[in-house]
Amino acid sequence: MRIALIYAPWLEERAHTEDVVHPPMGVWFIAATLAEAGHAVEVLNWHAAGRDPAACEATLKELAPDLVGFTVLQANRHAALDLARRAKAVLPGVRTVLGGVAATFLWKFFLEQYPAVDFVIRGEGEAAMLALAQRLESGEERCADLPNLAWRDNGTARANPCAEPLADLDSLPNPAKRYTYQHLALTRGCPGKCTFCGSPRFWGPKVRFHSPEYFVDQMQLLHEKGVDHFYVSDDTFTLDRPRARRVCELILERGLRVTWNAISRVDLVDYETLQLMRRAGCIQVSFGVESASREVRDFLGKRITDQAAKDAFAAAHRAGLLARAYFIYGNPGDSAATIRENVALIKALKPLVVHFFVLTLYPGSALYDRFRQEFRLGDETWKKPIEDVKYYELDSRMPERTVYEWGRSMKEAHFGLIPSFALDIAENLDPDPVLAPLHADFLTRLALTLLQGDMAENPAIPDKHKTAALLLERALRFAPEPTAYAALGALLQQHKRYEEAGHILATGLTHFPKNPDIALSLAVSLMNQGHFQAALGYLKPFDKLPDALHLAAVCHHQMGDTAQAEAIMAALQNAAQEKTGDS
């Protein structure tokens, strides 16, 4: 059977897309399960392409799948439903199936309201999707015995009981043998009681684990295909700390030069684990703090303490990890006082990145069940062109303007503190020599975000250049780092401190003599001091690079050798024309 698995675009555009542009991890496991059983499977990441309906229809016609599956989250349900309708229009006889979190908890709504949806799979999808594909391929329409499946029985939406979740996750086919992706997960399930999250109900409260070997096998196969950075999307990567540490040990034993992000809980980490994660390539860890108010945290089901949060952030910073904090506001019980408490806690935690979220009610969460009747959240809610429902939109005692002001005040307070946080973290990194090159890398990356990343464009962050320069200087005290030399030299040049820049870059070149960024930047410093002949000496080893040739032409022109300058520029123009013609 020909099967297409589609990840549809989200309704709203995002400023930060790294967490939404990739299909969820489960899609790859379902695809691998179907492919291993002999089905022809295409995974279509239409997060962007799905906004061009005509192109999507053309692709569907070309692939001519017999079954089309959609991963449905609250944010992409409208696009998935539209694409299901289009698939039905261009492929007579095609069957459609929805899966994922939103589909699991809104299965009846989808089947009753949208004729283009034939089936919904609730919960874990590998076995259920394979059983459905085999049943349809056999030509049999009987569905009542297929676990996890929701379907129509003479027009009436029905749901079969769900099977027990798969006990042995390692028995699943390894998707990395067939596909290329960036999201990995060591676990399924969450023992947490967070009232705003649907994960425990979707996966079940009992946590199941892959072996560290299975997890790292995936990473290694993907790395061999060119993937260097991974998003480890477990709710809590360090839930089983010995297992998490073994993952890190295997990465180091296999010599995998990768980087990765992880998510954890402040009460489930320790310095030794975080340091090992950093050595194994982890560069970022996110913690849900949610609120500084004990009452609000109790409402959200977040059973943590301020001290646990302080200890976790301090340990992450000491190890050289970028520690991100999640805060939720617009909760019942929030006030100007709790917002001030949040700011005070942020000052104590010193997170370099904070994501502030307005409290949202998601189907499958305890809060959604609690407020569904009170606020009459019926099917008509999900027909609207909205991604989700925010609590303040329902509670008249919480004006939107007030919630907006809370968010603005917290964000502005955090932005203003970022430089002091960064410098404090830089001065308190673990001095262990083993970590020195990693600290140099960490501080360099942090400086670059202030110079050319998201932070560079934020006017609310003060002293960006000064802070970046101090971070780069601190990085180079830990270990030689080519990007730090080049960035610091370029920063000094921006402020016309050419002699200082030249000294820094010349030092960098002694460590990295074949680095073109450092050499060309050094040439620029010399040129700005009138030392054109010396600059040419640093440009000559890189005379195959257009930038080096352009600088060389400038040098020759300034030295009065106009003919040589014109010859170089003519050669550059010819090369550019040839390249344009080839493309």
N, C-alpha and C positions, 0 to 999 in steps of 0.2 A: 504493500500500500504506500502511496505517496502522501507524505505528511509535511505540512508547513507549520512551524511554531513561530508565532509573531509576538514581538514586544512592541506595543503601540506607544505613540508619543503621549507625554503628559499634557494636560489641558493648558497649564500655565508655564510660561518661560521661566527659567531659573538663572540667577546670576552665577551661581556655583553649580556646575552640572556633573561633577565627578561622581556623585553618588546616584545619579539618575540615568546616565546615558547608557549604562550597561544592563543587559537583561539580568534578572535575578538568578542566583546560583542554581535554583531548582530546574530552570529551563534546560540547562546543559545536562543534568542528570536524566531528565525525561528523554531528551534527544538521544543520549547514549544508550539508554535502555531500549528505546524503540529501534535504533539502528542495529544494536546487537541481535535483536530478534529478526532482522532481515528487512525492516521497513526502510524506505528511502526518505530520509529526513532532511529538511532544510530549516535552519534557524535564521530568522529574519529580524535583525535588530532595526526596527523602524522608528526608533525614538526620534530621529530627524526625518528620515525618508517618508514616514507615515503622514507627514503634513502635505504630501503631494499625492492626492487621491488618484489622479490619472496614471502616475507612474506605478503606484501600488497595484492598480487593476491590471496594468500591462504585465507586471511581474507575476501576478497570480495566474494570468492566462498562460504565460510561458511555462510556469512550473506545473500547472494543472494538478494541484493536489486533490486527493480524495477526502482528506480530513484537514481542517485548519484549526489550530489551537491558539488561544490567546492567553497570555499572562495578564491578569486584571488586578490592578491596584486601584484604590479610590481615585488617584490622580490621573489615571489613563483609561478609565472605564468608558468615557464617551468616545474616544478614538477607537478603542477596541470594538465597541458596538457598531460604530460606523463602518469599520473595515469588515466586520462580519457580514453586515448588510451588503457591502460591495462585493464580497466574495460570493455570496449567494447570487448576486445579479450577473456576474460574469462567468460563473462556473455552475451551471445547472446540475443539481444532484450532489454538490459538495456538502459535507457535514461540518458543523462548527461546534467547538467545545471551549468553554472558558474554565480557567483554573486560577489559583492564586488566592491571596488574602481576601480581596473584595468579593470575588466569586464565591468563596467558601461561606461567607457570612450573609451574602445577599442573593443566594442561589435562587430562592423562590421569586424574588423581584425580577431577576433577569429572565427567568423562564416564562413568567406570566406577562411581562411587559414587552418583550422583544422577540418577535417570531424568528429573527435571523439566528437566534441562539438555539441550538438543538440539545446540547448537553452542558452540564456543569460538573466538574470534579471538585469535591470538597477535601481540603486537607492535602496530605502527602500524595504526590501525583504519579510516581513512577509506575507502580503496579496497576493502578486504576487506569491510567492512560494506555498502557500496553493491553490490558484486558479489553478496553473499549475498541482499540484498533483491530484486535484480532476478531472480536465479535462482528464488527462492521465488515471486515474483509471477508468473513465467511458468508455474508449475505443475510445473517440472522438479525432480526430487529429486537429480540427479547433483551430487556435491560434490567429486569427486577432483581437479578441475582448478582449484579456487578457491584461490589463494595465501593463506597465513596462517590457513586454516581448519582447525580440528580437529573431527572428527565421528565418528559411529558407522557402521561398515560391518558390517551383520549382527550388531550387538551388540559389535563390537570397536572400541575407540577408536583412531582414526588421525589423524595430523596431516600436512597438506600442507606442502610447502616454503614458506618465507616469501619474498615478493618483495623486491627491493631497496628500501630505504627511499626515500621520495619525495625527489628531489634539490632540486626548486624548491618551497620551502614557500609562497612567494607565490602559487603556482598554486591553492592551496586557497581556497574561498569565504571571504569575511570574515564570521565568525559575528556580529559586532556589527551587521551590517545586519538581522539577524532577531531576535537574542536580547540579553538584558541579563545581564551577569555581571561579576565583579570580578577574576578571575585572568587574567593575560597572560603570554606567554612569547615571548622573542626567539629562542630556540634550541630545538633538539632534539638530544640526544646529550650525552655527557660523555667527555672524554679522561682523566678521573681514574682512578686504580686503587684507590679505596677498597674494601677487602675486605668492608665491612659493607653496601654499597649495591648495589641491583640495577639502577640507572638505566643504567649503561653497556651492560649486556647487553640491557636492554629496548629502548633506542633505537639501540644500536650505538655503537661508539667514535668514529665519524666525526661531528663536530658539523656540523649544518646550521643555517642562519640565515634568518630573515625579514629583509627589508630594513627599515631604520629607518622608511621611509615607511609600509610595511604595518602595522608595530607601532603607530605613532602614529596612523594612520588608525583603528585599532580603538579606541584610547584616546579619540580625539576623538568618534567616534560614540557611545561609551558615556557619555562626559561630557555630551553633548547630551541623553542620556536620564536624566541626573540622578546618574550614578555619579561620586563625587568622590574616592574612595580605591580604590587598586588593589594587588593582591598580585602582584608580578612573580616568577614561580615558577621561573625558570631555575635550574639547578644552579649556574651561575656567570654572572651577568648581564654581568660585565666581561671575559668570556673574550676577546672581540675589543674592546679598549678604544676604538679609533676608531669602531666601530659603536655602542657604548654611548654614547659622547659625542655622536654624531650624533643619536641618539634624544633626548638631553637638549636639544640645540640646537633640534630640531624642536618639542619641547614648549614651549620658550621663544618661538620664532618664532611659533607659533600662539596664544600667550597662554592656554594651558590652565592654569587654576587648579585643579590636582589635587595630591593627595598619594599617595605610593606607598612600598611596602616592597620591598627587593631582597635577594638572596642572592649572596655572592661568595666568593672565596678570598683569604686574607691575602697571598699572593704574586702576586696578579693585580689589585692596585689601586695607585693613586698619588693624591697629594693633589689634583692638578688634576682628575682624573676624579671623585673623591668630592665636591669642591666644586661641580663642574658638576651632578652628580646632585642635590645639595642645592638648588641654585638652581632646578632643574627640578621640584622638588616631592618628591624622595625624603626621607623622614623617618627611615627605619630601614634598616640593612644588617646582615645576619647572616653570621657567619663560623664555619666549622667548625674549631675548634682541636683538639678531641677529647681531647688529653692533653698534659701537660708532659713526660712520659717519652718519650725518643727510642725506646726499645725498644717501648713500647706503640704509638706512632705508626707505627713500621715494621710492626708486626703488623696495624694497621688500614689500612695502605697510604696513610697521610696524609703525603706528602712535603713538609712545611713545616718552618720553623725558628722558634724562639722569637723571634728578632730580626724576622723577617718579620711575625709576629703583633703584636709590640710596635709596629712601624712602621705597620701597617694600622690598629690601634685608635687610635693617636695621631693619624693623619691623619683618620680618621672623626670623632673627637671635635673636632678643630680646625675641621672643616667644619660642626659642629653637627648631626651625625647620631647617632641613638641606635644604638650599635653593640652587637649581641647576640653572645654567644659560645655555641657548642655544645660540651659536653664529654661524653665517653662513659666510663663507669666499669664495673667488674665485668668487666674484660678479663683474659685470661690475662697474667700478669706484673704485674697491679696488686697493690699492697700498701699498708700504712699509709704507707710512704715515698713511693710515687708519688702518693698522695692529698695528702700534704703538699706535694709538688712542684706539684700542680695548684693548690692554694691560693696558693702563692707566685707562680705565673704569673698567676693571677687578680688578685692585688694589683698586679702590674706592668701588666696590660692595662687595668685599671679599667673593665670592662664594667658598664653599668648593669643589664643583664639577662643572666642566664646560664641556659640550659636544660641540665639534667643528664639524660642518658639512660643507662639500663642497657643494656649490650651485648645486642643482640637478633639472632637468626639468621633472616634472611628468605630464602625461596626466591628464587633468581635471583642471590644474592650469592655471592662466592667463599667466604666463611666458612661459609655453609650447605652448599656442596658439600664443603668440607673436613671438616666435623664430622658430616655426615649419616650416613655409615657408622659412624663411631666411636660415635655416640650413638643409632644406630638410629632416625633420624627418618623413619619411614615414614608411610603414609597415615593410620594410626590417630591420628597426632599431630594432623592437621588436622580430624578429626571431633570433637575435644574442644571444649567451649565456651570457647576461649581466643582471644585476638587474635594472639598470637605466642609465640615460644619464646625465653626469655632464657638466656644462656649459663650463668649461675650455677645455673640449675635443672637443668642437665645435669652439671655438674662438681662432684663431691662434695667436692673440695678447696676449694670456695668457698662457705661457708655463707651462707644468705640473710641471717642477722643481721649478718654481717660486711659484706656489700654494702650493706645498709640503713644501717649505721653510717657507712660511707664517704660515702654520699649525704647523710646528715643533717649530717655534719661540714662538708662542702663548702658546702652550702646555708646553714648558719648562719654560717659564716665570711663568705660573700659578703654575706648580708643585713646583717651588722654593719658592712660596709665601704661600703655604698651611699651614705650621706650624704657621707662624705669623697670618694668617687669623684665624686659629683655636683658638689660645690663645687670640686674640682680642675679638672674639665672646664669649669665655668663661668668660671674665671679664666684659662683657656688657649685660649679661642675666638679664631679669626682676627679681628683688629681691623678688617679691610677693611670700610669703610662700606657697601659693597654687600650684605654679609651681615648687617648689623646687625638689620634687621627679622626675618630668619630666625632669628637667635640669640635675639631676644626671644620669638619663637614657641616655639622649642625649649625654652628654660628655663621658660616658662610651662607648657607641656605636662608637663614633668618635675615641676614643683612640684605640679601638679594630681594626678599619679599618687600623690604622697605624701599628698595631702589627701583624695582621694576615689576613687582608683583601686585597683588590686590591692595596691599597696604600702601604702596606708592601712590595710588590714585585716591587715597582717602585723606581729605583735607583736615579731618578731625584728629589725625595722629600727628603730634608735634615732633620737631627735631629729627626728622627721618634721616637726613644725610649725616648729621653728627652721630646719631645712634649707630647707623650702619658702619661708619668709619671705625668707631670704637669696637664694634663686634668683629669686624674684619681684622683689626689689630690684635684683638684677643684670640681670634682663630689662629693667626700665624704664630702666636706664642705657644700654642698647643702643638702645632705640626705644620710643615710646609703644605700648602694647599693651593694648587694652580689657579683655581677660580677666585680664591681670596686675593692672591697677588694681582690678578688682572682687574678685579672689581675695585680694589682699593686704589690701584693706579689710576683707573678711569675716573673714580670719584674725586681724587685729588686734582686731576686734570680739569674737571668741571669747574673747580674753584681756582683754576689758574696757578696751582701750586706744582709747577712742572718739575722743579728740581727734586722736591720730595717724592713726587710720583716716579721720576726716573730712578731714584735710589731704591725704592720699593720694587720696581719692576726688574731692575738689574739683579737684585737679590733673588727674585723669583726665577729669573732665567738661569741662574747658577744651579737651581734645583731641577728646573724643567727646561732644558736648553732647546727642546724640539717643540715647545708649546707656541703656536702661532699667535694666540691672543695676547700673551705676555710680550712677545717680541714686537708685534705691530704696535701695541700700546706704548712700549718703550720708545719705538721710533717716533711716535707722535709727540712724546714729551721732548725728545731731542730736537725735533723739528720746531717746536714752539720756543725753544731756546736758541734757534738759529744754527744748530749743529747738523746740517743736512748730510754732510759726508759720513758722519758717524751713524746717522739714521740709516743710510743706505746699507751699511754693514750689517745691520740687524734685519733688514728687509730681504737681502739677497738669498738667504737659505729658503725663503718662502716665495720665490719668484714665480711659482705656478699659481699662486692665489691672486685673484683679481684685486682684492683690497690692497695687498702688498704692492702690486704693480701700480695701482693708482697713486699710492703714497710715494712710490719711487719716481713716478712722473712729476709729482709736485716738487720733490727734492731736486731733480735735474733742472726743472724750470727755475727754481729759486737760485740755483747755482749758475745760471746763465746758459746751460746746455739745452737750448730750446729744441734742437733737432732730435735729441734723444728723448726728450719729454713727449714730443709729437709722435715719435715712432712707437713709444709705449702705448699712448692713448689710441693710436690707430689699430694696433694689435688687439687692444682690449675691445674696441668697437667691432672688429671683424669676428672675434671670438663670440661676442654677444649675439651678433647676427646669425652666425652658424648655429649657435645653441637654439635661438628662436626658430630657425628653419627646421632643426631636428625635432623640436617639440610639436 
